[in-house]
Amino acid sequence: MVHKVALLTAGGFAPCLSSAIGGLIERYTELSPDTEIIGYRHGYQGLLTGDYLPVTDEVRANAGLLHQYGGSPLGNSRVKLTNVKDLIKRGLVNEGDDPLQVAADRLVADGVDVLHTIGGDDTNTTAADLAAYLAKHDYGLTVVGLPKTIDNDVIPIRQSLGAWTAAEMGARFAQNIVAEHNSAARMLIIHEVMGRNCGWLTAATAKAYRDWLDTREWLPEFGLSREAWDVHGVYVPEDHIDLAAEAKRLNEIMDRVGNVTIFLSEGAGVEDIVAEMEAAGKEVPRDPFGHVKLDKINPGAYFGDEFAKLLSAEKVMVQKSGYYSRSAAANQADLDLIKQCTDLAVDCALRGESGVIGHDEENNDQLSAIDFQRIRGGKPFDTSTDWYRAMLTDIGQDLPEA
């Protein structure tokens, strides 16, 4: 019998958090209405400090409202339980404390039988550390994770919750940004899309935007041409950006069409930028997880400057769709996927089965509770994917090696 369940959302936002919380509450209400539910505020931060919101009868009755909203009603933070130095600095643990023990003891003190974590690879690898600690020290708690990341880069999960919506929202964002292409002669637009190590979101956003272009009517005789509104370059972290070769190709487009639009992953070319900074003796800013702070090194601005010089652009616009995309409410495709996953998450929790819920690419895409030890981040986008190669061929960009 599961007497008490705790939920938490962590890491960056994605268009699934609010809905996943709602789905878990609805499923527990359906199968185990007497189970008490709480939600720790701001992820692992709330777990360490005991800061939580109770799921009252009124919340249960209105949990369906959460499917209509983006963000997370519980709030997020980037707290890693194994980064002791950062936790001490934040005042979340004391010198000499083992944060995993602090978290485990808090769960016991709060009477929690099951912990549901909703987050990306960092959240779920942290959950894996916690689950291993709980098992090793016989705490007898079940941990069930749900995979959230708009990058769609969790191994071995086929599709992360919220990624489809993020691509759709990025395409919607681009509809207005690309309309700026005539705001100056020789206009260069850089649409920077989230994706630290994985180019899936950039590629999927470009495809969704171009699918929208297919639905429009054009009037090229009066300056309203599909080619001017199109995407002219798509750059992802998995591929090297040959600036010289691309400048030659894009210059022809700039001369002929009058503008160039590039969709760029925020992680594309980062290794080159970091190497350049380190060679110059500059400090590379990093977050508590050791990731390069992309907002500090600003790849969009870097490539905007480089391409502006190479293309003799008269005006450059760099726009980032990430926060617009990641805070959206889930679309129908994601809502369907979220329901599948939250239903199974509760089923697993009630039978005491820990793991991360998802379609297992290493097991015939079976929806199951995947062992935490198999969960890793950094899954690369497969640039040999048919739809991606077809898109690059269509825009005249060289294909990556298959």
N, C-alpha and C positions, 0 to 999 in steps of 0.2 A: 504494500500500500504506500503510495506517494502522498505524504501529508503536506509538504510545502515545496514549492518550486520558485526559483529565482531566475529572472531574465536580465540580460545586459546587452547593450549594443556598444561597439567600440570601433576605433579607427576613424577613417574618413567616412563621410556620409555616402550613401548610395540609395537609389530609388526602390528600396525594398524594406528598409528598417522598420518604419511605422507599420507597414502591412504585415511583416513577419511577426511583430509583436501582437498585432490584432489576431492573426491566424493562430498563434499559439494559445492565446487566451480563449478564442472560440473553441478550439479543439479540446482543451482541458474542460471547458464548461460542458461540452457535449459528452465526453467520456468519463470525466472524473470531477463532477461539479463541487465536491467537497474539498478538493485540493486547494490549499491556500497558495496564492501567487503574489510575489513582490517583484519589483523592478529596481535593480540598483541604478543609481543615477550616475551618468558620465562614466560608464564602463567599469573597468577595473579600479578606477579611482573610488567610485562609490562602494565597491566591494571591500576595499581596504579600510574605508572610513565608516562603513555601516550606514551609508546614506541611501535610503531607498524609498520608493513610493509603493503603497499597497494597492493591489487590484481589488477594489471594492465591488459590491454587487452592482452599483451603478456603472462602473467601468466595464464589468462583464456584459451588462445589458447593452452597452453602446460600443463594444469593441470593434464592430463593423465599420465605425467611423474612421478608424485608423487606416483602412485601406484607401481612403480618399486623399491622404496627405503624404508629402515627402518628409525628409528629415527624420528625427527620432524624438518621440515625446519624452524618452528617458535621458536623452543627451549622450554625447560621446566624448571620449578623450583618447589621447595617444599615450597610454600607460602600459609599460611592459613589466611584468612581475619579476623578471630576471635581471632587469637593469637597476640594481640596488642603488648605485650612485645617483641616478636620476630621481628615484623615489625618495631618497633621503633629502635631496635638494628641494623637492617639492613639499617636503614635510608630511609625506604619506606613510613613511615608516621611520623608525628610530635607528640610530647607529647600533649595529649588532643584531638587528632583527633579520630574520629570513622572511622575505615578503611572501613566499609561497605558504609558509606556516601561518603568517598573519592572515592571509586570505582564507586558508583552510579553517583556521580557528574561528574566523568571522562567520563562515558558512555554518559551522557547527553551533556557534552561539545564536545564530538567527534561526536554527532549526531547519535548515534547508536540506532536502533529500536529492533534488535535481537542480543543476545549473544549466541554463540554456545561454550559450554565447552566440551572438550574431555579429559577424565581422569577416574581415579578409584573412589573408594568410598570417599576418602578424597576430591578429586576435586569436585565431585558432591554433597557431603554434604556441601562443601563451596559454591557451586553454589546454593544449597537450601537456605543457609543463605542469600545469596545475593538476590535471587528471592523473599524471604519472605520480606526482607527489601524494595525492589523495590515496591512490592505490597502494603505494609503497608503505604508507603509514596507517593503512587500514581505517580510513575515515568513512568508507562505505557510502560515498556520494557518486551519483551518476552525472556525467557532463556530456551534453549533446549540443554540437555546434551547427550553425547554418552559415553557408558560404556567401559572403557579401563582398563584392568588389566590381567596380565598373570596368576594371582592366580585364576581367575575365581571365585571370592568370593563376588560378589555384590548381595545383596538381593534386590528384588526378581527376578533378571535377570538370565535366564537359561544359556546363554553363552556370556561371555564378549569378546569384539573384541580383537583379537591378541593372545588369549590363545592357540588355536589349533596350530598356527605357532610356538609359544614358545615351546610347547611339541615336535613338529617335529624337531626343531633346537636343543633342548636339547638331543634328541636321536642321532642326527648327531654328536654332540659334543662327546657323549659317545662312539661312534664307534672308535674314535681314542684313547680316554683315556683308555678304557677297553683293548685296544690292548697292554697296558703297563703291563698287568698281568704277563707276563713272564720276566719282567725286573729284577726280583729277586725271590729267593725262598721265600715261605710263604709271598706272596705279598698281602697287604690290600689296596684296592682302595675305597675311599669315594667320590662319586659323589654328591656334595651338590647342590640342586636345589632350586630356589627361591620359597618362600611360607611361609610368616610370620605366619599366623594363619590357613591356608588352605592347605591341602595336595594334592589338585586336580592336580596341575602341576607336582609334583613328581610322582604321580601314573600314570598320562597320559604319562609322559616322559618315565617311565620304560616300560609301555605297548608298546609305539611306538618303543622303542629300541628292545624289544623282538619280535615285529612284524618283524623288520628288520632281526633279527637272523633267523626267519622262512624262509627267502628268500635265505639264504646262504647254500653252500655245505661245508661239514666238512671232515676232515681226522684225526680221533682220533688216528689211528695207529701211526701217526707221530706228535702227540702233538697238533693237531688242532682240539680241541673238543668244541662242543657247551657248555658243562657244564662249561668249564673254561672261556668262553666268556659271560656267563649268568649273570643275576642279582641274588644275593643270599639273599638280604634283602632289604625291602622297608619300610622306617620309615617316618610317617607323624605326624603332630601335634595333630591330632584327637585321636591317640592311644598312650598309655603308652609303653615305651620301657623297657622291662624286660631284663636288661643287662645280668643277670646270665643265664636265660633260652636261650637267643639268643646266648650267648657265647658258651654254650654247643652244640647247633645245628650247629653254624658256625664253631666250632673247628673240627667237623666231616668232614665238607666240605673242610676246610683248609688242614686237614691231607690227605684226599683222592684226592682232585683236585690240591692242591698246591697254591691256591689263593682264595680270597674272595672279591666280589664287592658289595658295598652297595649304594643304592640310598636314600639320606637323605634330607628331607625338611629342609630348613634353620631355620624353626621355631620349628622343632621337639625337644622336651626335653628342650625348653628354660625356662619353668617355674622352672624346677629342677635346671638349671644352675643359674638363677637369685636368687632363694632361697639360693643356696650355696654361691653366692657372698654377698648377704645381711647379711647372718649369719656370714660371715667373716668380716663384716663391710666395704665392698668395695662399692664404688659408682657405680650404674648401669647407663651407658650412655644412654640418650634418645634424640630423635629428636624433632623438634617443635610441632609435633602432639602427643608427649608423648609416641611414640613407642620406644621400646628397640632398640638400634643401634646394629643390628645383626652382622655387620662387626667388631664391637668392642669386642663383647663377643665370636664370632666365634664358633658356634655350631659344624661345620665340624671338626675343630681342636680338640675340646673337645672330641667328640665321636671317632675321629681318635686315640687320645691318650688312651682313655678307652678301645676300642676294640683291639688296638695294644697290650696292656698288656694282655688282656684276651685270645687273639688268638696266642700269641707268634709270632707276625708278625716280619719278618726280615726287611721289608721296608713298609712304609706307604705313600700313595699319596692321598692328598685331593685336589680335583679340583672342581671349581665352574663354572657352565654353564650359570649363570644368565645373564651376560652382553652380552655374545655371542647370547643368545636366544632372549633377549628383544629388541635388536637393529636390528633384521632381518626385511627384507621386508615381507609383508604378503603373505601367501600361498593362493592357489586358494579357499580353503574352507573359509578362513577369508575374502578374497576379495569379495566373494559372500555375506557373512554376512554383511560386511561393506556397500556394495551397498544397500542392503535392508534397513539398518539403516539410512544411509545418505539420501536416497531418502525420507524416512518418516520424518526425521528430518527437511528437508526443507519444506515439505508439511505442517508439524505442525507449523513451524515458520511463513509461509505465511498466515496461518489462526489464528495466535496469540495464539497458544496452547503451554504452557510450559510443561516441564517434561523431563525425561530421557528415551531415546529410547531403547527398548529391548523387548525380548520375556518374558512375565510376567508369572513366574511359579505359581503365585497365581491366575491366570486368564486364565487357559487352554493354557499356552504358547503363548498367543496372542501377536503379535508384536504391540506395542502401545507406547504412551508417558505416562510413569509411573510418577505419582505425586512425586515430590521431597521428600515429607515428608515420603514416603514409602521406600526410598533408604537408605540402611544401608550397612556397610562393615561387614566383619567377617563371611560370610556364610561358614559353615564348609563343607568339602568334605564328601559326604555320603559314609562311608566305607562299607555299606551293598550293594553297587553297584555290580552287577553281575560280570562285567569284572574284577573288582579289586579283588574280593574274589576268582575268578577263577585263577588269576595270582598268588596270595599268595599261594593258594593250590598247584599250579604247581611248585613253588619254594620251597615248604615244610615249609613255614612260618605259624605260628599259625594265625588263622583267628580272627579278632576283633569281639566283640559281635555285632550281627546283630540288 
